Amino acid sequence: MYLKNSVELLRLRYGPPMPLIENYIAGLLRYTDFKGRSERAEYWWFTFANLILASVFWLLGGLGGPIRSLSLLYALAVLVPNLAVTVRRLHDTGRSAWWLPFAVLPTPLVFLILFFMCLPSEAADNKYGPASSL
């Protein structure tokens, strides 16, 4: 309840929804939630925001000095939230988090995990939680 209210509070405070920022913040707020479900939009907006920020930090790292470690620090900071949103996305498609280790193996199974991330949500409730009300 609290997390949904946090997103609703952001909408009230800052105006109409901005999917990139809203889903990025939601992903960060739910960093310890490895249960439940995350819709396709939440996963992809969170991933896209991470890609943008990681790219910015990587480019800034080219300047040298202490700024060089920003990219690594950012990657470490979002490691757990990224794992959590990926697990919830697998749950949303009706799959167990046990598929996740295949994502790090250098095999064609990486593409299977990517395919799972692109699938639509299960329309009905599943063992990981209720279906989205959207």
N, C-alpha and C positions, 0 to 999 in steps of 0.2 A: 504494500500500500504506500509506504513512504516514498519509494522510488518513483512510482507513477505520479505521486503528488509533487515530487521535485521537478519532474518534466513539465507538469501542468503549471507549476509556479513559474518556471522559466518562460512559458508561453504567455502567462499573464503579465509578467514583469517586462518582457522584452518584445512583445508583439507577436506577429504571425510566425508559424513554425519555420525553422531553417533546418532542413533535414540533415545536412552535414554536421552542423554544430550540435543539434539536439541529439542525434544518434551517437555522436562521439562522446558527449557528456554522459548519456545514458549508459554507454559501454563502460566508461570509467567508473561510474557510480556503482555498477553491478559487478565490480571486479572479483568479488569473492563468490558470486552466484554461479556455481557449476551445475545447478539444477534448473529445471524450467526450460523455457523456449525463447529463442530470439528469431524474429522474422528476417526474411531475406534482406529487406531494406536496412534494418538495423545493422546486420552483419556487413553489408557492402559499404554503407556510408562510414561505418567505423573503420573498416579496412582502408577505404579511400582517404579518410582523414589521416590515418597513420602513415600512409604512403606519402602524402603531401608533407606532413611534418618531418618525417624521417629524411625526405629529400632535402628539405630546407636545412636541417641540421647537418646533413652530409655535405651540402654545398658550403655552409659556414665553416665546417671542419677544414675545408681547403685553405682557409685563411691562416691556419696554424695556431700555435700557442695553446692556451688552456681551452679555447673554443673547440679544438679538435676532438675532445672527448664528449662533446654534446650528443653526437649521433649515437655513440655507445650507451651513454646514460639514458637517452630517450628509449632506445631499444630495450634496455633492461627494465625501465619504468613501465612500459606497456606490454611486457611479456605476459604477465599473469592476466591482465584484462583481455588481451588478445586470445589467449587460450580459453578463457571463460566464455567469450562471445562465440568462439568456434564450437565449443562443446554444446552450448545452448542452440546453435544453429543446426548442428547434427541432430540434437533432440527434436528440433522443430520439424525435421524431415522424417522423424520416426526411427532414427538410427542411434546406436549407442556411442558413447564417447570412446569406446575401444577401437573405433575406426581411426581415431586421430593419430596414433603412432605410424600409420601408413603414410601420413602426409610428410614425414621426415625421411622416409626411405627413398633412395634414388631409383625408383621403379615406376612403371606406368600407373601404379596405384595412386600416385600423387594426382593424376588427372581424374581418377575416380572420385577422390575427395573434393576436388574442384567442381566436378559435376554435381556432387551432393550439395555443395554450397549454392549452386544455381537453381536447384529444384524449388518449386513452390512449397509453401508450408502445407502440412497435413491439415485438411479442413476440419476434421473432427478432433476431439480431445484424444490425447494419447497418454501413454504411461508416464510421460515427462511433464505433463501439465495440460491445462485447458487450451483450446484453440483461441486464436486472436478474435477479439470482438469487432475488429474493423471491417 
